[in-house]
Amino acid sequence: MRKYLPLIVLGLISVSGSAFSQNADFTLVNRTGYPIRELYVNPSKSKNWGEDKLGRHTIENGESWKLSFPQSRSQCIQDIMIVFDDDDSEVIWERFDLCEIRKITLRYNRKTNETTAISE
C-alpha cells in the first residue's frame, strides 16, 4: 500500500485541481425564429465583445451549438450577443451564470424587440 500512496496523492491533487477550475461549457439553442450568424460571449462588466464564437458556422432556428471555453470563477456572469444572418441586427441577452448553466434557449420577438431565455 505504501508504494501506491504517491499515486493516490497525485490522483487526489489532480481531482481537486479540476474541481477548482471551471469551464463555461454550455449548449445554446436557437429558438429566435432567425438564423444566427455571429455569437459573442462576454463578461457582464466588460465592453469588449471579443471574437465571434461561430466562425463560419450559422446556427439555424431550432439548431443547437455547443460552446466550450475555460472560465474563471470570478467571471461566471456573462452576456450573450448575437447577430442575425437575415438582417445583420444585434441582440443582447444579459447576466447568465455560466458556471452553473449547461443549456440556454434563446427566444426573440422582433416585433416587440423582447428577448427571453430559458436556462437549465
FIKOLZA-1660 file (N, C-alpha, C; in steps of 0.1 Angstrom, whole numbers, plus 5000, padded with zeros to 4 digits):
% residues 120
   i   px   py   pz ch aa at
   1 5008 4988 5000  A  M  N
   1 5000 5000 5000  A  M CA
   1 5009 5013 5000  A  M  C
   2 5020 5012 5007  A  R  N
   2 5028 5024 5008  A  R CA
   2 5034 5028 4995  A  R  C
   3 5037 5018 4986  A  K  N
   3 5043 5021 4973  A  K CA
   3 5032 5028 4964  A  K  C
   4 5019 5026 4967  A  Y  N
   4 5009 5032 4959  A  Y CA
   4 5005 5046 4964  A  Y  C
   5 5009 5049 4976  A  L  N
   5 5005 5062 4983  A  L CA
   5 5008 5074 4974  A  L  C
   6 5020 5075 4968  A  P  N
   6 5023 5087 4959  A  P CA
   6 5013 5088 4948  A  P  C
   7 5009 5077 4942  A  L  N
   7 4999 5077 4931  A  L CA
   7 4986 5081 4936  A  L  C
   8 4982 5077 4948  A  I  N
   8 4969 5081 4953  A  I CA
   8 4969 5096 4956  A  I  C
   9 4979 5101 4962  A  V  N
   9 4980 5115 4965  A  V CA
   9 4980 5123 4952  A  V  C
  10 4988 5119 4942  A  L  N
  10 4988 5126 4929  A  L CA
  10 4974 5126 4923  A  L  C
  11 4967 5115 4924  A  G  N
  11 4953 5114 4919  A  G CA
  11 4944 5124 4926  A  G  C
  12 4945 5125 4939  A  L  N
  12 4937 5134 4946  A  L CA
  12 4940 5149 4943  A  L  C
  13 4952 5152 4941  A  I  N
  13 4956 5165 4937  A  I CA
  13 4950 5168 4923  A  I  C
  14 4951 5159 4914  A  S  N
  14 4945 5161 4901  A  S CA
  14 4930 5163 4901  A  S  C
  15 4923 5155 4909  A  V  N
  15 4909 5157 4910  A  V CA
  15 4905 5170 4917  A  V  C
  16 4912 5174 4928  A  S  N
  16 4909 5186 4934  A  S CA
  16 4912 5198 4926  A  S  C
  17 4923 5197 4918  A  G  N
  17 4926 5208 4909  A  G CA
  17 4915 5210 4898  A  G  C
  18 4909 5199 4893  A  S  N
  18 4899 5201 4883  A  S CA
  18 4886 5206 4890  A  S  C
  19 4884 5204 4903  A  A  N
  19 4873 5209 4909  A  A CA
  19 4873 5224 4911  A  A  C
  20 4885 5230 4911  A  F  N
  20 4887 5244 4913  A  F CA
  20 4886 5251 4900  A  F  C
  21 4890 5245 4889  A  S  N
  21 4889 5251 4876  A  S CA
  21 4875 5249 4870  A  S  C
  22 4869 5260 4865  A  Q  N
  22 4856 5259 4860  A  Q CA
  22 4856 5261 4845  A  Q  C
  23 4847 5254 4838  A  N  N
  23 4845 5256 4824  A  N CA
  23 4831 5262 4822  A  N  C
  24 4831 5271 4812  A  A  N
  24 4818 5277 4809  A  A CA
  24 4812 5270 4797  A  A  C
  25 4811 5256 4798  A  D  N
  25 4806 5248 4787  A  D CA
  25 4791 5249 4788  A  D  C
  26 4785 5252 4777  A  F  N
  26 4770 5251 4776  A  F CA
  26 4766 5250 4762  A  F  C
  27 4753 5246 4760  A  T  N
  27 4747 5244 4747  A  T CA
  27 4737 5256 4745  A  T  C
  28 4739 5262 4734  A  L  N
  28 4730 5273 4730  A  L CA
  28 4719 5268 4720  A  L  C
  29 4707 5270 4723  A  V  N
  29 4696 5265 4714  A  V CA
  29 4690 5278 4708  A  V  C
  30 4689 5278 4695  A  N  N
  30 4684 5290 4688  A  N CA
  30 4669 5287 4686  A  N  C
  31 4660 5295 4693  A  R  N
  31 4646 5295 4691  A  R CA
  31 4641 5309 4689  A  R  C
  32 4650 5317 4682  A  T  N
  32 4647 5331 4679  A  T CA
  32 4637 5332 4667  A  T  C
  33 4637 5322 4658  A  G  N
  33 4630 5323 4646  A  G CA
  33 4638 5328 4634  A  G  C
  34 4651 5330 4637  A  Y  N
  34 4660 5335 4627  A  Y CA
  34 4674 5329 4628  A  Y  C
  35 4681 5327 4617  A  P  N
  35 4694 5322 4617  A  P CA
  35 4704 5331 4624  A  P  C
  36 4713 5326 4632  A  I  N
  36 4723 5333 4639  A  I CA
  36 4736 5332 4632  A  I  C
  37 4742 5343 4628  A  R  N
  37 4755 5343 4620  A  R CA
  37 4767 5345 4629  A  R  C
  38 4765 5353 4640  A  E  N
  38 4776 5356 4649  A  E CA
  38 4772 5354 4663  A  E  C
  39 4781 5350 4672  A  L  N
  39 4778 5347 4686  A  L CA
  39 4789 5352 4694  A  L  C
  40 4786 5361 4704  A  Y  N
  40 4797 5366 4713  A  Y CA
  40 4793 5363 4727  A  Y  C
  41 4802 5359 4736  A  V  N
  41 4800 5357 4750  A  V CA
  41 4811 5366 4757  A  V  C
  42 4806 5374 4767  A  N  N
  42 4814 5384 4772  A  N CA
  42 4811 5386 4787  A  N  C
  43 4821 5387 4796  A  P  N
  43 4818 5390 4810  A  P CA
  43 4809 5403 4811  A  P  C
  44 4799 5402 4819  A  S  N
  44 4789 5412 4820  A  S CA
  44 4795 5426 4823  A  S  C
  45 4806 5428 4829  A  K  N
  45 4811 5441 4832  A  K CA
  45 4820 5446 4821  A  K  C
  46 4823 5438 4811  A  S  N
  46 4832 5442 4800  A  S CA
  46 4825 5448 4789  A  S  C
  47 4831 5457 4782  A  K  N
  47 4825 5464 4770  A  K CA
  47 4831 5458 4757  A  K  C
  48 4841 5449 4758  A  N  N
  48 4847 5443 4746  A  N CA
  48 4841 5430 4743  A  N  C
  49 4835 5428 4732  A  W  N
  49 4828 5415 4729  A  W CA
  49 4838 5404 4724  A  W  C
  50 4850 5408 4720  A  G  N
  50 4860 5398 4715  A  G CA
  50 4856 5392 4702  A  G  C
  51 4860 5379 4701  A  E  N
  51 4858 5372 4688  A  E CA
  51 4845 5365 4687  A  E  C
  52 4840 5364 4675  A  D  N
  52 4828 5356 4671  A  D CA
  52 4831 5341 4674  A  D  C
  53 4822 5335 4682  A  K  N
  53 4824 5321 4686  A  K CA
  53 4820 5311 4675  A  K  C
  54 4813 5316 4665  A  L  N
  54 4808 5307 4655  A  L CA
  54 4818 5305 4643  A  L  C
  55 4826 5315 4641  A  G  N
  55 4835 5314 4629  A  G CA
  55 4826 5315 4616  A  G  C
  56 4827 5305 4608  A  R  N
  56 4819 5304 4596  A  R CA
  56 4806 5297 4597  A  R  C
  57 4803 5292 4609  A  H  N
  57 4791 5284 4611  A  H CA
  57 4779 5294 4613  A  H  C
  58 4767 5289 4609  A  T  N
  58 4755 5296 4612  A  T CA
  58 4746 5287 4620  A  T  C
  59 4740 5292 4631  A  I  N
  59 4730 5284 4638  A  I CA
  59 4716 5287 4633  A  I  C
  60 4710 5277 4626  A  E  N
  60 4697 5279 4621  A  E CA
  60 4687 5279 4632  A  E  C
  61 4675 5284 4630  A  N  N
  61 4664 5283 4640  A  N CA
  61 4662 5269 4643  A  N  C
  62 4661 5265 4656  A  G  N
  62 4659 5252 4660  A  G CA
  62 4671 5244 4662  A  G  C
  63 4683 5248 4658  A  E  N
  63 4695 5241 4660  A  E CA
  63 4702 5245 4673  A  E  C
  64 4711 5236 4677  A  S  N
  64 4719 5238 4689  A  S CA
  64 4734 5240 4686  A  S  C
  65 4741 5246 4695  A  W  N
  65 4756 5248 4693  A  W CA
  65 4762 5247 4706  A  W  C
  66 4772 5238 4707  A  K  N
  66 4779 5236 4720  A  K CA
  66 4791 5245 4721  A  K  C
  67 4792 5253 4732  A  L  N
  67 4803 5262 4734  A  L CA
  67 4811 5257 4745  A  L  C
  68 4824 5257 4744  A  S  N
  68 4833 5252 4754  A  S CA
  68 4845 5261 4755  A  S  C
  69 4847 5267 4767  A  F  N
  69 4859 5275 4769  A  F CA
  69 4862 5277 4784  A  F  C
  70 4875 5278 4787  A  P  N
  70 4878 5279 4802  A  P CA
  70 4872 5292 4808  A  P  C
  71 4869 5291 4820  A  Q  N
  71 4862 5303 4827  A  Q CA
  71 4867 5303 4841  A  Q  C
  72 4870 5315 4846  A  S  N
  72 4874 5316 4860  A  S CA
  72 4861 5318 4868  A  S  C
  73 4862 5314 4881  A  R  N
  73 4850 5316 4890  A  R CA
  73 4847 5331 4892  A  R  C
  74 4857 5339 4890  A  S  N
  74 4854 5354 4892  A  S CA
  74 4846 5360 4880  A  S  C
  75 4845 5352 4869  A  Q  N
  75 4838 5357 4857  A  Q CA
  75 4827 5348 4852  A  Q  C
  76 4820 5343 4861  A  C  N
  76 4809 5334 4858  A  C CA
  76 4797 5341 4851  A  C  C
  77 4795 5353 4854  A  I  N
  77 4783 5361 4849  A  I CA
  77 4787 5367 4835  A  I  C
  78 4780 5362 4825  A  Q  N
  78 4783 5366 4811  A  Q CA
  78 4771 5371 4804  A  Q  C
  79 4773 5379 4794  A  D  N
  79 4763 5383 4785  A  D CA
  79 4765 5376 4772  A  D  C
  80 4754 5375 4764  A  I  N
  80 4755 5369 4751  A  I CA
  80 4749 5379 4741  A  I  C
  81 4757 5381 4730  A  M  N
  81 4752 5389 4719  A  M CA
  81 4752 5381 4706  A  M  C
  82 4742 5382 4698  A  I  N
  82 4741 5375 4686  A  I CA
  82 4739 5385 4674  A  I  C
  83 4743 5381 4662  A  V  N
  83 4740 5389 4650  A  V CA
  83 4732 5380 4641  A  V  C
  84 4720 5384 4637  A  F  N
  84 4712 5376 4628  A  F CA
  84 4717 5376 4614  A  F  C
  85 4716 5365 4607  A  D  N
  85 4721 5364 4594  A  D CA
  85 4712 5371 4584  A  D  C
  86 4699 5372 4586  A  D  N
  86 4690 5377 4576  A  D CA
  86 4690 5393 4575  A  D  C
  87 4693 5400 4587  A  D  N
  87 4692 5414 4586  A  D CA
  87 4703 5421 4593  A  D  C
  88 4713 5414 4598  A  D  N
  88 4725 5420 4605  A  D CA
  88 4722 5427 4618  A  D  C
  89 4710 5425 4623  A  S  N
  89 4707 5431 4636  A  S CA
  89 4714 5424 4648  A  S  C
  90 4717 5431 4658  A  E  N
  90 4723 5426 4670  A  E CA
  90 4713 5426 4682  A  E  C
  91 4714 5415 4689  A  V  N
  91 4705 5414 4701  A  V CA
  91 4714 5409 4713  A  V  C
  92 4711 5414 4725  A  I  N
  92 4719 5411 4736  A  I CA
  92 4710 5404 4747  A  I  C
  93 4715 5393 4753  A  W  N
  93 4708 5387 4765  A  W CA
  93 4719 5389 4776  A  W  C
  94 4714 5393 4788  A  E  N
  94 4723 5397 4799  A  E CA
  94 4723 5387 4810  A  E  C
  95 4735 5386 4817  A  R  N
  95 4736 5380 4830  A  R CA
  95 4733 5366 4832  A  R  C
  96 4740 5357 4825  A  F  N
  96 4739 5343 4826  A  F CA
  96 4751 5338 4835  A  F  C
  97 4748 5330 4845  A  D  N
  97 4758 5324 4853  A  D CA
  97 4763 5311 4846  A  D  C
  98 4773 5313 4838  A  L  N
  98 4778 5301 4830  A  L CA
  98 4786 5291 4838  A  L  C
  99 4789 5294 4851  A  C  N
  99 4794 5284 4859  A  C CA
  99 4784 5274 4864  A  C  C
 100 4771 5277 4863  A  E  N
 100 4760 5269 4867  A  E CA
 100 4751 5264 4856  A  E  C
 101 4750 5271 4845  A  I  N
 101 4741 5268 4834  A  I CA
 101 4748 5259 4824  A  I  C
 102 4740 5249 4819  A  R  N
 102 4745 5240 4809  A  R CA
 102 4738 5241 4796  A  R  C
 103 4726 5247 4796  A  K  N
 103 4719 5249 4784  A  K CA
 103 4711 5262 4784  A  K  C
 104 4712 5270 4773  A  I  N
 104 4704 5282 4772  A  I CA
 104 4696 5282 4759  A  I  C
 105 4683 5284 4760  A  T  N
 105 4675 5285 4749  A  T CA
 105 4671 5300 4747  A  T  C
 106 4675 5306 4736  A  L  N
 106 4673 5320 4733  A  L CA
 106 4660 5321 4725  A  L  C
 107 4652 5331 4729  A  R  N
 107 4639 5334 4721  A  R CA
 107 4640 5349 4719  A  R  C
 108 4633 5353 4708  A  Y  N
 108 4633 5368 4704  A  Y CA
 108 4621 5371 4696  A  Y  C
 109 4614 5382 4700  A  N  N
 109 4603 5387 4693  A  N CA
 109 4607 5400 4686  A  N  C
 110 4609 5399 4673  A  R  N
 110 4614 5410 4665  A  R CA
 110 4604 5422 4665  A  R  C
 111 4591 5419 4666  A  K  N
 111 4581 5430 4665  A  K CA
 111 4582 5438 4678  A  K  C
 112 4584 5432 4689  A  T  N
 112 4584 5440 4702  A  T CA
 112 4599 5442 4707  A  T  C
 113 4608 5436 4701  A  N  N
 113 4622 5436 4705  A  N CA
 113 4624 5430 4718  A  N  C
 114 4616 5421 4722  A  E  N
 114 4617 5414 4735  A  E CA
 114 4625 5401 4734  A  E  C
 115 4635 5401 4743  A  T  N
 115 4644 5389 4744  A  T CA
 115 4640 5381 4757  A  T  C
 116 4639 5368 4755  A  T  N
 116 4637 5359 4766  A  T CA
 116 4647 5347 4765  A  T  C
 117 4649 5340 4776  A  A  N
 117 4658 5329 4776  A  A CA
 117 4654 5319 4786  A  A  C
 118 4656 5306 4783  A  I  N
 118 4653 5296 4793  A  I CA
 118 4667 5289 4796  A  I  C
 119 4671 5289 4808  A  S  N
 119 4684 5283 4812  A  S CA
 119 4681 5270 4820  A  S  C
 120 4690 5261 4818  A  E  N
 120 4689 5248 4826  A  E CA
 120 4703 5245 4832  A  E  C
% end
